[in-house]
Amino acid sequence: MNKKHPIIKTTSHAPGLFFHLPFLALGVLLLGLPTSAFAAGDITTDANNGLSEKTKQVIEVSQAAVGRKVGNFKLLGSNGTEYRISDFLGKPLVINLIYSSCADSCPPLVTSLGNAVDISRDGMGAESFNVITVGFDTTFDTPEQMAEFGKDQELADDNWLFVGGELDQILGLSDDLGFEFYQVEGGFNHLDQITVIDGKGVVHTQIYGANFSPTLLGEPLKAIMFGTSTPYASIDDLVKRVRLFCTIYDPELGRYRFDYGIFVHLLAGATFLLAVGTFLARQLWRFAAESKAAQSKAAQNKDINKSDNIA
């Protein structure tokens, strides 16, 4: 059914700016963007110059959000519950904006995110991070509609909410996330974007494209969780951090797994260092013994020479 969407966000860019972005890895090179700031996905390229100017503008707006603290916006659940961004902090937060009547890139984007979330949870723990999918078409994407969308996708659970929001809150959130969208005939043009926010509410990574590798989500999550300076709260916390450090993505298995090889390398390194230390200690001991013997012999020769002189 064709639904007429209201204009809920305007832009100074010309129509067609927000193509559903192929080849973002190329964008890393052409735009000179720091790889630590985002994950590569897909962008639009130009046959002559590699990247179109429109695409560059979109990515620049998105990348400008990296390092920005997200405001404490209000979101609405289907059961009448009001959520604030702060409700989900203290651990990484994955958030993306869609419109549920989208027949183009939104469904595969959510499906791809679902696969990455499952794999990341399998390796890092089911409650290690939160996920929010927000409907930005405030006329159609009511809290009830978003809940139904999440149910249809078989993705909604205690740690993944599908929510709506009031117009001013959605616009503020999209601005803070660097998410660009505007109305066109039959729907909206928008950037296919997933944002990873750290436990303090600061944008850490942007992921682009309707289809992306699970590692583009998993590695930023690991970086946030492992990179924290918070001291170990308990032995269990220490074990979890070690497990996280030793978890790697296996493309053949299609999931994260515990890499015991890291311990083999650590043991080999420790053995090598122990061997080198033992060798150096022996050399120092031998040098000290030889020096002492030489000093003793020199003292004896001095005594002998002294006795000969007296005689």
C-alpha positions as CSV (number, residue, x, y, z in Angstrom):
1,M,0.0,0.0,0.0
2,N,1.4,3.4,-0.9
3,K,1.5,5.7,2.1
4,K,2.0,9.4,1.9
5,H,4.7,10.4,4.4
6,P,4.9,13.9,5.9
7,I,8.1,15.8,5.6
8,I,9.7,15.4,9.0
9,K,13.3,16.4,8.1
10,T,14.5,18.8,5.5
11,T,18.0,19.2,4.0
12,S,19.8,21.6,1.8
13,H,21.2,18.8,-0.2
14,A,19.7,17.9,-3.6
15,P,17.4,14.8,-3.9
16,G,19.2,11.6,-4.3
17,L,21.9,12.4,-1.7
18,F,21.3,9.4,0.5
19,F,21.8,6.5,-1.8
20,H,21.9,3.2,0.1
21,L,25.6,3.4,0.2
22,P,28.0,0.4,-1.9
23,F,31.9,0.2,-1.2
24,L,32.7,2.1,2.1
25,A,36.1,0.5,2.5
26,L,37.1,2.7,-0.6
27,G,35.8,5.7,1.3
28,V,38.4,5.1,4.0
29,L,41.1,5.7,1.5
30,L,39.5,8.5,-0.5
31,L,38.1,10.5,2.3
32,G,41.1,9.9,4.6
33,L,38.9,9.0,7.5
34,P,40.5,7.3,10.5
35,T,39.8,3.6,10.5
36,S,39.5,3.7,14.3
37,A,36.6,6.0,14.0
38,F,34.3,3.8,12.1
39,A,33.7,0.4,10.5
40,A,33.7,-0.1,6.8
41,G,30.5,-0.9,5.1
42,D,29.0,0.3,1.7
43,I,28.9,3.7,0.0
44,T,28.0,5.1,-3.3
45,T,30.8,5.6,-5.8
46,D,31.2,7.8,-8.9
47,A,32.5,6.3,-12.1
48,N,34.9,9.1,-12.6
49,N,36.1,10.1,-9.2
50,G,35.5,7.0,-7.1
51,L,33.2,8.8,-4.6
52,S,30.5,11.2,-5.4
53,E,30.5,14.6,-3.7
54,K,27.0,13.9,-2.3
55,T,28.3,10.7,-0.7
56,K,31.2,12.5,0.8
57,Q,28.9,15.0,2.3
58,V,26.8,12.3,3.9
59,I,29.8,10.4,5.3
60,E,31.3,13.7,6.6
61,V,28.1,14.5,8.5
62,S,28.0,11.0,9.9
63,Q,31.7,10.9,10.8
64,A,31.4,14.3,12.5
65,A,29.3,12.5,15.1
66,V,32.1,10.2,16.2
67,G,33.3,11.4,19.7
68,R,30.0,13.3,20.3
69,K,28.0,12.6,23.4
70,V,24.4,11.7,22.6
71,G,21.7,13.7,24.3
72,N,19.3,12.0,26.7
73,F,16.4,11.8,24.3
74,K,13.0,10.2,25.1
75,L,11.9,7.1,23.2
76,L,8.5,5.4,23.5
77,G,7.7,1.7,23.8
78,S,4.5,-0.1,22.8
79,N,3.5,-0.7,26.4
80,G,3.5,3.0,27.2
81,T,6.9,2.8,28.7
82,E,9.1,5.9,28.3
83,Y,12.8,5.3,27.8
84,R,15.8,7.6,27.9
85,I,19.1,7.0,26.3
86,S,20.7,7.1,29.7
87,D,18.6,4.0,30.6
88,F,20.8,1.9,28.3
89,L,24.2,3.2,29.2
90,G,26.8,1.6,31.5
91,K,27.5,-0.8,28.6
92,P,27.8,-0.4,24.8
93,L,24.6,0.6,23.0
94,V,23.9,-0.2,19.3
95,I,21.3,2.0,17.8
96,N,19.9,2.4,14.3
97,L,17.1,4.4,12.7
98,I,14.7,3.0,10.1
99,Y,11.2,3.5,8.8
100,S,9.2,0.4,9.1
101,S,7.3,0.8,5.8
102,C,10.6,0.8,3.9
103,A,10.7,-1.9,1.2
104,D,14.3,-1.3,0.2
105,S,17.3,-1.4,2.5
106,C,15.7,-1.3,6.0
107,P,14.7,-5.0,6.2
108,P,18.0,-6.3,5.0
109,L,19.8,-3.8,7.3
110,V,17.9,-5.1,10.3
111,T,18.5,-8.7,9.2
112,S,22.2,-8.1,8.8
113,L,22.3,-6.4,12.2
114,G,20.4,-9.3,13.7
115,N,23.0,-11.7,12.5
116,A,25.9,-9.6,13.8
117,V,24.1,-9.2,17.2
118,D,23.6,-12.9,17.5
119,I,27.3,-13.7,16.7
120,S,28.5,-10.9,19.1
121,R,26.2,-12.1,21.9
122,D,27.5,-15.6,21.4
123,G,31.0,-14.5,21.9
124,M,30.6,-11.8,24.5
125,G,27.5,-12.6,26.4
126,A,23.8,-12.1,25.8
127,E,23.6,-9.0,28.1
128,S,27.0,-7.5,27.2
129,F,25.4,-4.7,25.2
130,N,22.0,-3.2,24.3
131,V,20.4,-2.6,20.9
132,I,17.7,-0.1,20.0
133,T,16.0,0.2,16.6
134,V,14.1,3.5,16.3
135,G,11.4,4.4,13.8
136,F,12.0,7.9,12.4
137,D,8.7,8.2,10.5
138,T,6.8,9.6,13.4
139,T,3.4,9.5,11.6
140,F,3.5,5.8,10.8
141,D,6.2,4.4,13.1
142,T,4.2,4.5,16.3
143,P,5.5,2.5,19.3
144,E,3.0,-0.2,18.5
145,Q,4.0,-0.4,14.8
146,M,7.7,-0.6,15.8
147,A,7.0,-3.4,18.3
148,E,5.1,-5.3,15.5
149,F,8.0,-4.7,13.1
150,G,10.4,-6.2,15.7
151,K,8.1,-9.1,16.3
152,D,7.8,-9.8,12.5
153,Q,11.6,-9.7,12.2
154,E,11.8,-12.1,15.2
155,L,14.5,-9.9,16.8
156,A,12.9,-8.0,19.7
157,D,13.9,-9.2,23.2
158,D,14.9,-7.8,26.6
159,N,18.1,-6.3,25.2
160,W,16.8,-5.2,21.8
161,L,14.0,-2.8,21.8
162,F,12.0,-1.5,18.8
163,V,10.7,1.9,19.7
164,G,9.1,5.1,18.4
165,G,9.3,8.7,19.5
166,E,8.0,12.2,19.3
167,L,9.2,14.3,16.3
168,D,11.5,16.7,18.2
169,Q,13.1,13.8,20.0
170,I,13.7,11.8,16.8
171,L,15.2,14.9,15.1
172,G,17.5,15.6,18.0
173,L,18.6,12.0,18.2
174,S,19.3,11.8,14.4
175,D,21.3,15.0,14.6
176,D,23.5,13.7,17.4
177,L,24.0,10.4,15.6
178,G,24.9,12.1,12.3
179,F,22.0,10.3,10.7
180,E,20.7,12.0,7.5
181,F,17.2,11.4,6.1
182,Y,14.5,13.3,4.2
183,Q,11.2,12.6,2.4
184,V,11.0,11.7,-1.2
185,E,8.0,10.4,-3.2
186,G,7.0,7.0,-1.8
187,G,9.1,7.1,1.3
188,F,12.5,8.5,2.5
189,N,16.0,8.7,1.4
190,H,18.4,7.9,4.2
191,L,21.8,6.7,5.2
192,D,22.1,3.0,6.0
193,Q,23.8,3.5,9.3
194,I,24.3,1.7,12.6
195,T,25.9,3.6,15.4
196,V,27.9,2.0,18.3
197,I,27.9,4.1,21.5
198,D,30.1,3.5,24.4
199,G,28.9,3.1,28.0
200,K,29.2,6.8,28.6
201,G,27.0,7.7,25.7
202,V,29.7,8.8,23.3
203,V,29.5,7.8,19.6
204,H,32.3,5.3,19.1
205,T,31.8,3.8,15.6
206,Q,29.6,4.2,12.6
207,I,28.8,1.1,10.4
208,Y,27.4,1.6,6.9
209,G,25.6,-0.6,4.4
210,A,22.6,-2.9,4.4
211,N,24.9,-5.9,4.4
212,F,28.0,-5.9,6.5
213,S,30.5,-8.4,8.1
214,P,29.6,-9.3,11.8
215,T,33.1,-8.2,12.8
216,L,32.3,-4.6,12.0
217,L,30.0,-4.7,15.0
218,G,31.9,-7.2,17.1
219,E,35.3,-5.6,17.1
220,P,34.1,-2.1,18.2
221,L,32.1,-3.8,21.0
222,K,35.2,-5.7,22.1
223,A,37.2,-2.4,21.9
224,I,34.7,-0.7,24.2
225,M,34.4,-3.5,26.6
226,F,38.0,-4.5,26.8
227,G,39.4,-1.0,26.6
228,T,37.7,0.3,29.7
229,S,40.0,1.4,32.5
230,T,37.6,0.3,35.2
231,P,39.3,-2.0,37.7
232,Y,38.3,-5.6,38.0
233,A,35.3,-5.8,40.3
234,S,35.8,-9.5,41.1
235,I,37.5,-12.7,40.0
236,D,34.5,-13.4,37.8
237,D,35.0,-10.0,36.2
238,L,38.7,-10.8,35.6
239,V,37.7,-14.1,34.0
240,K,35.2,-12.4,31.7
241,R,37.8,-9.8,30.6
242,V,40.3,-12.5,29.8
243,R,37.6,-14.4,27.9
244,L,36.8,-11.3,25.9
245,F,40.4,-10.6,25.2
246,C,40.9,-14.2,23.8
247,T,37.7,-14.2,21.8
248,I,38.2,-14.0,18.0
249,Y,35.9,-14.2,15.0
250,D,36.2,-17.4,13.0
251,P,34.9,-16.8,9.4
252,E,34.7,-20.5,8.7
253,L,32.5,-21.1,11.7
254,G,30.7,-17.8,11.3
255,R,30.9,-17.0,15.0
256,Y,33.3,-15.8,17.7
257,R,35.3,-18.5,19.5
258,F,37.8,-18.7,22.3
259,D,41.3,-18.7,21.0
260,Y,43.5,-20.9,23.2
261,G,46.4,-20.2,20.8
262,I,46.9,-16.9,22.5
263,F,47.8,-18.8,25.7
264,V,50.3,-20.9,23.7
265,H,51.9,-17.8,22.4
266,L,52.0,-16.2,25.8
267,L,53.5,-19.4,27.3
268,A,56.1,-19.6,24.5
269,G,56.9,-15.9,25.0
270,A,57.2,-16.4,28.8
271,T,59.4,-19.5,28.2
272,F,61.7,-17.5,25.9
273,L,62.0,-14.6,28.3
274,L,62.7,-17.1,31.2
275,A,65.4,-18.8,29.1
276,V,67.0,-15.4,28.2
277,G,66.8,-14.3,31.8
278,T,68.4,-17.5,33.0
279,F,71.2,-17.2,30.4
280,L,71.9,-13.6,31.4
281,A,71.9,-14.4,35.1
282,R,74.4,-17.2,34.5
283,Q,76.6,-15.0,32.5
284,L,76.5,-12.3,35.2
285,W,77.3,-14.9,37.8
286,R,80.2,-16.3,35.8
287,F,81.5,-12.7,35.1
288,A,81.3,-11.9,38.8
289,A,83.0,-15.2,39.8
290,E,85.8,-14.7,37.3
291,S,86.3,-11.1,38.4
292,K,86.5,-12.2,42.0
293,A,88.9,-14.9,41.1
294,A,91.0,-12.5,39.1
295,Q,91.1,-10.0,42.0
296,S,92.0,-12.8,44.5
297,K,94.8,-14.0,42.2
298,A,96.1,-10.4,41.8
299,A,96.1,-10.0,45.6
300,Q,98.1,-13.2,46.0
301,N,100.6,-12.1,43.4
302,K,101.0,-8.8,45.1
303,D,101.7,-10.6,48.4
304,I,104.2,-12.8,46.8
305,N,106.0,-9.9,45.2
306,K,106.0,-8.1,48.5
307,S,107.6,-11.1,50.3
308,D,110.3,-11.4,47.6
309,N,111.1,-7.8,48.0
310,I,111.6,-8.2,51.8
311,A,113.7,-11.3,51.3
